[in-house]
Amino acid sequence: MVRFKNRYVLCEVVSEDPRCRQCIEDRTLGLAVRDAIARVHGDYGLACCSISFTVKYLNAYTGTVLLRCRKDSYRLLCSALPFVRYLESRAQRYPCFLNTLHVGGTIRTCQKFLIQYNRTQLLRLLQNCTNEEERQCIQKSLLSCSLTEEQSQSGGEEDDDGTE
């Protein structure tokens, strides 16, 4: 059995219009990238990249996108990404571009890079604060962020120790 190796391309959707990030979906982004590959590399490039091309992760709030493609054709994908000029959603076009942040062999390496990238961006944001009030406001908003676990709907599954 032959194992096909993949490459994961971590990108950032950059747009001046804030509605662009809220309206993007993985299907529309995938179609826009495939269209750019077809325009730049023709049918050959589209066929090479379409074999295992998928949008693995999309965060509409941060604009972070993780694309997967075959190892042999990731250069074709990366060279076509700057030609994505807009995303179309609900019959509206939003001008934007994709900024390639990292190319990795696994999703885990892309996650590690993204954590480090977000830390440096946060430090850069805090250094650009003009006064202490802005800095305190940013720190307060970061500390107020938390993940909550959803409770299960059935009441009988909550006790794990076996007592009822």
C-alpha positions in Angstrom: 0.0 0.0 0.0 1.3 3.4 -0.9 0.9 6.4 1.4 0.2 9.7 -0.4 1.9 12.6 1.3 0.1 15.9 1.7 1.1 19.4 2.3 -0.9 21.8 4.4 -0.9 25.5 3.4 -1.9 27.9 6.2 -3.3 31.2 4.8 -4.9 34.3 6.1 -7.8 36.1 4.3 -7.0 39.8 4.2 -9.8 42.2 3.4 -10.8 45.7 4.1 -14.5 44.9 4.2 -15.3 43.2 7.6 -18.4 41.5 6.0 -16.0 39.4 3.8 -14.8 37.3 6.7 -18.2 36.8 8.1 -19.7 35.5 4.8 -16.9 33.2 3.6 -17.6 29.5 3.6 -15.2 26.6 2.8 -17.0 25.8 -0.4 -16.8 29.3 -1.8 -13.2 29.6 -0.8 -12.4 26.2 -2.4 -14.1 27.3 -5.7 -12.2 30.6 -5.7 -8.8 28.8 -5.2 -9.6 26.2 -7.9 -10.6 29.0 -10.3 -7.3 30.8 -9.6 -5.4 27.6 -10.3 -7.2 27.1 -13.5 -6.5 30.7 -14.7 -2.8 30.5 -13.8 -1.9 26.9 -14.6 -4.6 25.8 -16.9 -6.2 22.3 -17.1 -2.9 20.5 -16.1 -2.5 22.5 -12.9 -6.1 22.2 -12.0 -6.0 18.4 -12.5 -2.8 18.1 -10.4 -4.1 20.2 -7.6 -7.7 18.8 -7.6 -6.7 15.2 -6.7 -6.7 15.7 -2.9 -7.4 19.5 -2.6 -9.6 20.3 0.3 -10.2 23.2 2.7 -9.5 21.5 6.0 -10.1 24.4 8.4 -11.7 27.8 8.1 -12.2 30.3 10.9 -14.4 33.1 9.7 -13.7 35.3 12.7 -9.9 35.3 12.3 -9.7 34.7 8.6 -7.5 31.7 9.0 -7.6 29.0 6.3 -5.9 25.6 6.1 -5.7 24.0 2.7 -4.6 20.5 1.9 -3.1 19.3 -1.4 -0.7 16.6 -2.6 3.0 17.0 -1.9 3.8 17.0 -5.6 1.5 19.9 -6.5 1.7 22.3 -3.5 4.0 24.7 -5.4 1.2 25.0 -8.1 -1.2 25.8 -5.3 1.0 28.3 -3.6 1.8 30.1 -6.8 -1.9 30.5 -7.6 -3.0 31.8 -4.2 -2.0 35.5 -4.9 -4.4 35.4 -7.9 -7.4 35.0 -5.7 -8.7 38.6 -5.8 -12.3 38.2 -4.5 -14.6 35.9 -2.7 -18.2 35.5 -3.9 -20.9 34.8 -1.4 -24.7 35.3 -1.7 -24.3 37.0 -5.1 -21.9 39.6 -3.7 -18.2 39.9 -4.4 -15.9 40.9 -1.6 -12.4 42.0 -2.6 -9.7 40.3 -0.7 -6.4 38.3 -1.0 -4.9 35.3 0.6 -1.7 35.8 2.5 0.3 32.5 2.8 1.7 32.2 6.3 3.1 28.6 6.5 3.5 25.4 4.5 3.7 22.3 6.6 3.6 18.5 6.4 1.1 18.0 9.1 -1.9 19.8 10.6 -0.1 19.8 13.9 2.9 21.8 12.6 0.6 24.3 11.1 -1.2 24.6 14.5 2.1 25.2 16.3 3.0 27.8 13.8 -0.4 29.5 14.1 0.0 29.7 17.9 3.4 31.3 17.7 2.2 33.7 14.9 -0.8 34.8 17.0 1.5 35.4 20.0 3.8 37.7 18.0 0.8 39.5 16.5 -0.5 40.1 20.0 2.8 41.4 21.2 3.0 43.7 18.2 -0.6 44.9 18.9 0.3 45.7 22.6 3.5 47.5 21.6 1.5 49.8 19.2 -0.8 51.0 21.9 -0.7 54.7 22.4 -1.7 54.9 26.0 -2.1 52.7 29.1 -5.9 52.7 28.7 -5.8 51.0 25.3 -3.4 48.4 26.7 -5.6 47.7 29.7 -8.7 47.4 27.4 -6.9 44.8 25.2 -5.6 42.8 28.2 -9.1 42.8 29.8 -10.8 41.6 26.6 -8.2 38.8 26.3 -8.6 37.7 29.9 -12.4 37.6 29.5 -12.2 35.1 26.6 -12.8 31.6 27.7 -14.0 28.3 26.2 -17.1 26.7 27.8 -18.0 23.1 27.5 -21.5 22.4 26.5 -23.6 20.3 28.9 -25.1 17.1 27.5 -28.8 17.2 27.0 -29.6 13.9 28.8 -29.4 14.2 32.6 -28.3 10.6 33.3 -24.9 10.8 31.6 -23.5 13.5 33.9 -22.5 11.3 36.8 -19.3 9.3 35.9 -18.7 7.8 39.3 -21.4 5.2 39.0 -23.7 6.5 41.8 -27.2 7.4 41.0 
